[in-house]
Amino acid sequence: MFPLFDINRRRTFPVRTILIIVINIIVYAFVQPLLPDSFYISPQKFLSMISVNPLNLTPWGLLFLSMWLHGNLYHLISNMWFLFIFGDNIEGDFGKFYIPFYLIGGMVAGLAHIYMMPQSAEFFVGASGAISAVMGAYLVFYPHAYIATLIFLIFFVTVVNIPAWFWLLIWFFQGNVLPTLLNSMSYVAYWAHIGGFVFGVIVAFMVLPIVRRRRRSEPYSTPYYW
């Protein structure tokens, strides 16, 4: 199943989400082709650099950079599409804290992957962990929104509106937890997705009372849906 859009009124125009998307595209098109392998990070490389010098900031910088790199064009497009769908509403709720939440979520996701896969020498890249944090927050803030979803069946394709809570839990468990439990051979950093998503859920629950008060006090600035 593939999400087309969410049926969920957004509070503000998603300037920050669009900015993140534009930066990712620019990095992929103009910066990443120039980067040597030394700018990529793996769990093994990160832990090795930290063990030599715990105060070394380089591995942390490479971990941060990894959030802006992508494996291929499909990887970039799919990540940005998910961010475009789920990010606007979360941006409306977090406001100026949205980008810090996104970036910290990406770092936490990367650390989760490193912690669970310490021997891996495979480079990991992508915004998936940070976007998973956004999706975790969406589950808490908008469980009763609907996700217009493209369903591929054997002989035909259809679009179904699926409750966000169900869609996100299916994505989390079937798309990430289950492959991890089955030791699925894949280049997908499942633990980064899991770590980011759990981080997003936890943070969202912590700030949910504040978000609810803000929603009551601030009217919607636009009637549009995305």
C-alpha positions in Angstrom: 0.0 0.0 0.0 1.2 3.5 -0.8 0.0 6.8 0.8 -1.4 9.4 -1.7 -2.3 12.1 0.8 -3.8 12.6 4.3 -7.4 13.9 4.8 -6.4 16.3 7.6 -6.7 20.0 7.7 -3.3 21.7 8.2 -2.9 24.6 10.5 -0.3 26.6 8.7 1.5 26.6 5.4 4.3 24.1 5.9 7.3 26.3 5.2 9.7 24.3 7.3 8.7 21.0 5.8 9.2 22.4 2.3 12.6 23.8 3.3 13.7 20.4 4.5 12.5 18.8 1.3 14.4 21.4 -0.8 17.6 20.9 1.2 17.4 17.2 0.7 17.0 17.6 -3.0 19.8 20.1 -3.3 22.2 17.8 -1.3 21.3 14.8 -3.4 21.7 16.6 -6.7 24.7 18.8 -6.1 26.5 17.8 -2.9 26.3 14.0 -2.6 27.9 13.2 -6.0 31.1 15.1 -4.8 31.4 13.3 -1.4 34.1 10.6 -1.0 33.4 7.5 1.1 35.1 9.2 4.1 31.9 11.3 4.5 29.7 8.3 5.0 29.1 6.6 8.3 28.5 3.0 9.4 27.8 1.7 12.9 31.3 0.1 13.0 33.0 3.3 11.8 31.0 5.4 14.3 31.8 3.2 17.3 35.5 2.9 16.2 35.9 6.7 16.0 34.2 7.2 19.4 36.3 4.5 21.1 39.5 6.2 20.0 38.4 9.7 21.1 35.1 10.1 22.9 35.3 13.8 22.5 35.7 13.5 18.7 32.9 15.5 17.0 33.5 14.0 13.6 31.4 10.9 13.9 28.5 13.0 15.2 28.9 15.3 12.3 28.8 12.3 9.9 25.8 10.9 11.6 24.0 14.3 11.2 25.1 14.4 7.5 23.7 10.9 6.9 20.2 12.3 7.4 20.6 14.4 4.3 22.1 11.7 2.0 20.1 9.1 0.0 20.9 5.8 -1.7 19.2 6.5 -5.0 16.5 8.7 -6.5 13.6 6.4 -5.5 14.9 6.5 -1.9 14.9 10.3 -2.0 11.5 10.6 -3.7 9.7 8.1 -1.4 11.2 9.8 1.8 10.2 13.3 0.7 6.7 12.1 -0.3 6.2 10.6 3.2 7.5 13.8 4.8 5.3 15.9 2.6 2.2 13.9 3.7 2.8 13.7 7.4 5.1 16.7 8.1 2.7 19.6 7.5 0.3 18.8 10.3 3.2 18.1 12.8 4.9 21.3 11.8 1.6 23.1 12.5 1.6 21.7 16.0 5.3 22.0 16.9 5.8 25.4 15.2 9.4 26.6 15.7 10.3 23.4 17.5 9.5 21.3 14.5 12.9 21.4 12.9 14.7 20.6 16.2 12.3 17.7 16.7 13.0 16.5 13.2 16.7 16.7 13.6 16.9 15.1 17.0 14.6 12.4 15.8 17.0 11.7 13.0 19.9 11.5 15.3 18.1 9.2 17.8 17.1 7.0 14.9 20.7 6.7 13.7 21.9 5.9 17.2 19.2 3.2 17.5 20.6 1.6 14.3 24.1 1.9 15.6 23.2 0.4 19.0 21.3 -2.6 17.5 23.8 -3.2 14.6 27.2 -2.4 16.1 29.2 -4.8 13.9 27.7 -3.5 10.6 30.2 -2.0 8.2 27.4 -0.9 5.8 27.0 2.8 5.3 23.6 4.0 6.3 21.9 7.1 4.7 18.5 8.7 4.5 15.9 10.9 6.2 13.8 7.8 7.0 14.6 7.9 10.7 13.7 11.6 11.1 10.6 11.1 9.0 9.7 8.1 11.2 9.8 10.4 14.2 7.3 12.7 12.4 5.1 9.7 11.7 5.2 8.6 15.3 4.0 12.1 16.4 1.3 11.9 13.8 0.0 8.7 15.3 -0.4 10.4 18.7 -1.7 13.7 17.4 -4.0 12.6 14.6 -5.0 8.9 15.1 -8.5 9.6 13.6 -7.3 11.3 10.4 -7.5 9.3 7.2 -4.8 8.4 4.8 -5.9 8.0 1.1 -4.0 4.9 0.2 -3.3 3.2 -3.1 -3.9 -0.5 -2.8 -2.3 -2.9 -5.3 -4.3 -6.1 -5.6 -3.7 -9.0 -8.0 -5.7 -7.7 -11.0 -6.6 -4.2 -10.1 -5.7 -1.0 -8.2 -7.9 0.9 -5.9 -7.8 3.8 -3.4 -9.0 3.3 0.1 -9.2 5.9 3.0 -7.6 4.2 5.9 -7.6 5.5 9.5 -4.2 7.0 10.4 -3.8 4.9 13.5 -4.3 1.7 11.6 -2.1 2.8 8.6 0.8 3.8 10.8 0.7 0.7 13.0 0.6 -1.5 9.9 3.6 0.4 8.5 5.4 0.2 11.8 4.8 -3.5 12.6 4.5 -5.1 9.2 7.0 -2.9 7.5 9.7 -2.7 10.2 9.2 -4.8 13.3 8.3 -8.0 11.5 11.2 -7.9 9.1 13.5 -7.3 12.0 12.2 -10.2 13.9 12.5 -12.4 10.8 16.0 -11.2 10.2 15.0 -10.1 6.8 18.0 -9.6 4.4 17.6 -6.1 3.3 19.5 -2.8 3.0 16.7 -1.1 4.9 17.8 0.3 8.3 14.8 -1.0 10.2 16.1 -0.1 13.6 16.5 3.5 12.5 12.8 3.5 11.5 11.8 1.8 14.8 14.0 4.1 16.9 12.7 7.3 15.2 9.1 6.2 15.4 9.3 5.4 19.1 11.0 8.7 19.8 8.3 10.5 17.9 5.5 8.7 19.9 7.2 9.4 23.2 7.8 13.1 22.5 4.3 13.6 21.2 2.7 12.1 24.3 4.9 14.4 26.4 3.7 17.5 24.7 0.2 16.4 23.8 -1.5 18.6 26.6 0.4 21.6 25.3 -0.6 20.9 21.7 -4.2 20.5 22.6 -4.2 23.8 24.5 -2.6 25.5 21.5 -5.2 24.1 19.1 -8.0 25.5 21.2 -6.4 29.0 21.3 -5.2 29.3 17.7 -7.6 29.1 14.8 -6.7 27.4 11.5 -5.0 29.9 9.2 -6.1 28.1 6.0 -9.0 26.0 4.8 -6.9 23.8 2.6 -6.3 20.1 2.9 -3.1 18.2 2.0 
